[in-house]
Amino acid sequence: NFRVDLPFCCFLRFADIKEGDVVRHDGKRSDGYLEHIFKHAAKELFDMDVKEITYKALKNKDFQEVTLEKDGETVLRFAAAYGFRNIQNMVLKLKKGKFLYHFVEVLACPGGCLNGKGQAQTEDGKPDRALLAQMEEVYAAIPVRLPETNLHVQKVYQDWLEGMDSRKAQETLHTTYSAVNQSTSSLDIKW
């Protein structure tokens, strides 16, 4: 069994946000919250302030690892797996019981969200590298604000979730997954 926490930004109403209110989370790109969650976990679990995160590319640039060491021991191990090939490899390792990670950020698009099919591409359908670099530059210029300091997020917790540690917050933002029995359907995907 493992637990997944949903990002609380999913519950915000964007109609109330003005242009000057646009902020981003930690991280160099628009992908997920790996950096924020890593820094938060380091502080909460091990009382360590992590200022800079170093990604280590493993098999390819779209499967990277981030670790935290304390007293010579690796205490946190996170990964970013982008693209279906990396996701498939990750699932195989999980099935074999050789999965070493406490958290994995999974994105279907190789290279992350900015490289997705919904983004601008060249006429032959390939990613526009110059535009991708420009989008990353624009994204990096947006100010960083930690989600827990966002007034909209605080209001969601206060008004709708009845507090950060409330039962409603736990039931709404947390879930537990467990193994399912194998189906005999021919439509099953065999990874």
C-alpha positions as CSV (number, residue, x, y, z in Angstrom):
1,N,0.0,0.0,0.0
2,F,1.1,3.6,-0.6
3,R,-0.5,7.0,-0.1
4,V,-1.0,9.8,-2.6
5,D,-1.6,13.4,-1.5
6,L,-3.4,15.5,-4.1
7,P,-2.0,18.9,-4.7
8,F,-4.3,21.4,-3.0
9,C,-4.0,23.9,-5.9
10,C,-6.5,21.7,-7.7
11,F,-9.3,23.3,-5.6
12,L,-8.6,26.9,-6.4
13,R,-10.9,29.1,-8.4
14,F,-8.9,30.9,-11.1
15,A,-11.6,33.5,-11.7
16,D,-10.5,35.4,-8.5
17,I,-6.9,35.6,-9.6
18,K,-5.5,38.8,-11.2
19,E,-2.4,39.0,-13.4
20,G,-0.2,40.1,-10.6
21,D,-1.3,37.2,-8.5
22,V,0.4,34.6,-10.8
23,V,3.0,32.7,-8.9
24,R,4.7,29.3,-9.2
25,H,6.0,26.6,-7.0
26,D,9.6,25.6,-6.4
27,G,11.3,24.1,-9.4
28,K,12.9,25.2,-12.6
29,R,10.1,24.1,-14.9
30,S,6.3,23.8,-14.9
31,D,6.2,20.2,-14.1
32,G,5.0,19.0,-10.7
33,Y,5.7,19.7,-7.1
34,L,8.7,17.3,-6.6
35,E,11.0,20.1,-5.4
36,H,8.5,21.6,-3.0
37,I,7.5,18.2,-1.6
38,F,11.1,17.2,-1.3
39,K,12.1,20.4,0.6
40,H,8.9,20.2,2.8
41,A,9.6,16.5,3.6
42,A,13.2,17.2,4.5
43,K,12.2,20.0,6.9
44,E,9.2,18.1,8.5
45,L,10.8,14.7,8.8
46,F,14.4,15.5,9.3
47,D,14.5,19.2,10.3
48,M,16.8,19.9,7.4
49,D,16.5,23.1,5.3
50,V,17.2,22.2,1.6
51,K,18.0,25.3,-0.4
52,E,19.1,23.7,-3.7
53,I,18.1,20.4,-5.3
54,T,20.4,18.4,-7.5
55,Y,18.9,16.0,-10.0
56,K,20.9,13.0,-11.0
57,A,19.9,11.6,-14.5
58,L,19.8,7.8,-14.3
59,K,19.0,5.9,-17.5
60,N,18.1,9.0,-19.5
61,K,17.4,12.7,-19.0
62,D,13.7,11.9,-18.4
63,F,14.3,9.7,-15.4
64,Q,16.0,11.6,-12.6
65,E,16.6,11.0,-9.0
66,V,16.9,13.3,-6.0
67,T,18.2,12.1,-2.6
68,L,18.7,13.5,0.9
69,E,21.4,12.2,3.1
70,K,21.7,12.5,6.8
71,D,24.6,11.1,8.8
72,G,25.8,9.2,5.7
73,E,22.5,7.5,5.1
74,T,20.1,8.2,2.3
75,V,16.8,9.1,4.1
76,L,14.8,10.4,1.2
77,R,14.8,9.2,-2.4
78,F,12.6,10.9,-4.9
79,A,12.4,10.4,-8.7
80,A,10.9,12.2,-11.7
81,A,9.8,9.8,-14.5
82,Y,8.7,11.5,-17.7
83,G,7.4,9.7,-20.8
84,F,5.6,6.4,-21.1
85,R,8.8,4.3,-21.4
86,N,10.1,5.5,-18.1
87,I,6.7,5.1,-16.5
88,Q,6.6,1.5,-17.8
89,N,10.0,0.8,-16.4
90,M,9.0,2.2,-13.0
91,V,5.9,0.1,-12.9
92,L,7.9,-3.0,-13.7
93,K,10.3,-2.3,-10.8
94,L,7.4,-1.7,-8.5
95,K,5.9,-5.1,-9.5
96,K,9.3,-6.8,-8.9
97,G,9.6,-5.2,-5.4
98,K,12.7,-3.3,-6.5
99,F,11.2,0.2,-6.1
100,L,13.4,2.3,-3.9
101,Y,11.5,5.6,-4.0
102,H,9.5,7.4,-1.4
103,F,7.9,9.7,-4.0
104,V,7.8,9.7,-7.8
105,E,6.6,12.6,-10.0
106,V,5.1,11.0,-13.1
107,L,4.4,12.9,-16.3
108,A,3.3,11.3,-19.6
109,C,5.1,13.8,-21.8
110,P,8.9,13.3,-22.4
111,G,10.6,16.4,-21.1
112,G,7.7,17.4,-18.9
113,C,4.6,19.4,-19.3
114,L,6.0,22.2,-21.4
115,N,7.1,19.6,-24.0
116,G,3.5,18.1,-24.2
117,K,1.4,17.7,-27.3
118,G,-0.8,20.6,-26.2
119,Q,2.1,23.0,-26.6
120,A,3.4,24.7,-29.7
121,Q,5.2,22.5,-32.2
122,T,6.8,22.8,-35.6
123,E,4.8,22.2,-38.7
124,D,6.0,18.6,-38.9
125,G,4.7,17.9,-35.3
126,K,8.0,18.0,-33.5
127,P,8.7,20.0,-30.4
128,D,9.9,23.5,-31.1
129,R,13.1,23.6,-29.0
130,A,13.5,27.4,-29.3
131,L,9.9,28.0,-28.1
132,L,10.4,25.4,-25.3
133,A,13.5,27.3,-24.1
134,Q,11.6,30.5,-24.3
135,M,8.6,29.1,-22.3
136,E,11.0,27.8,-19.6
137,E,12.6,31.2,-19.4
138,V,9.2,32.9,-19.0
139,Y,8.2,30.4,-16.4
140,A,11.4,30.8,-14.4
141,A,10.8,34.6,-14.2
142,I,7.4,34.1,-12.4
143,P,7.8,34.7,-8.7
144,V,7.9,31.6,-6.4
145,R,5.4,31.4,-3.6
146,L,5.1,28.4,-1.3
147,P,1.6,26.9,-1.6
148,E,1.1,27.0,2.2
149,T,1.6,30.8,2.2
150,N,-1.0,31.3,-0.5
151,L,-4.1,33.1,0.8
152,H,-6.4,31.2,-1.6
153,V,-5.1,27.9,-0.3
154,Q,-5.4,29.0,3.3
155,K,-9.0,30.0,2.6
156,V,-9.8,26.6,1.1
157,Y,-8.4,24.9,4.2
158,Q,-10.3,27.2,6.5
159,D,-13.7,27.4,4.8
160,W,-14.1,24.2,2.9
161,L,-11.7,21.6,4.5
162,E,-12.4,22.7,8.1
163,G,-8.6,23.1,9.0
164,M,-5.3,21.5,7.8
165,D,-5.5,18.5,10.1
166,S,-9.2,18.0,9.9
167,R,-10.9,14.7,9.1
168,K,-12.4,16.3,6.0
169,A,-8.9,17.4,4.8
170,Q,-7.6,13.8,5.3
171,E,-10.5,12.2,3.5
172,T,-10.5,14.7,0.6
173,L,-6.8,15.1,-0.1
174,H,-5.4,11.7,0.8
175,T,-6.1,8.3,-0.7
176,T,-4.6,4.8,-0.3
177,Y,-4.0,2.4,-3.1
178,S,-3.6,-1.3,-2.9
179,A,-3.0,-4.1,-5.3
180,V,-6.0,-5.3,-7.4
181,N,-6.7,-8.9,-8.5
182,Q,-5.5,-9.7,-12.0
183,S,-8.4,-9.5,-14.5
184,T,-8.7,-12.1,-17.2
185,S,-9.8,-9.5,-19.8
186,S,-7.9,-9.5,-23.1
187,L,-7.9,-5.7,-22.9
188,D,-5.5,-5.6,-19.9
189,I,-2.2,-3.9,-20.5
190,K,0.7,-6.1,-19.7
191,W,3.6,-4.0,-18.5
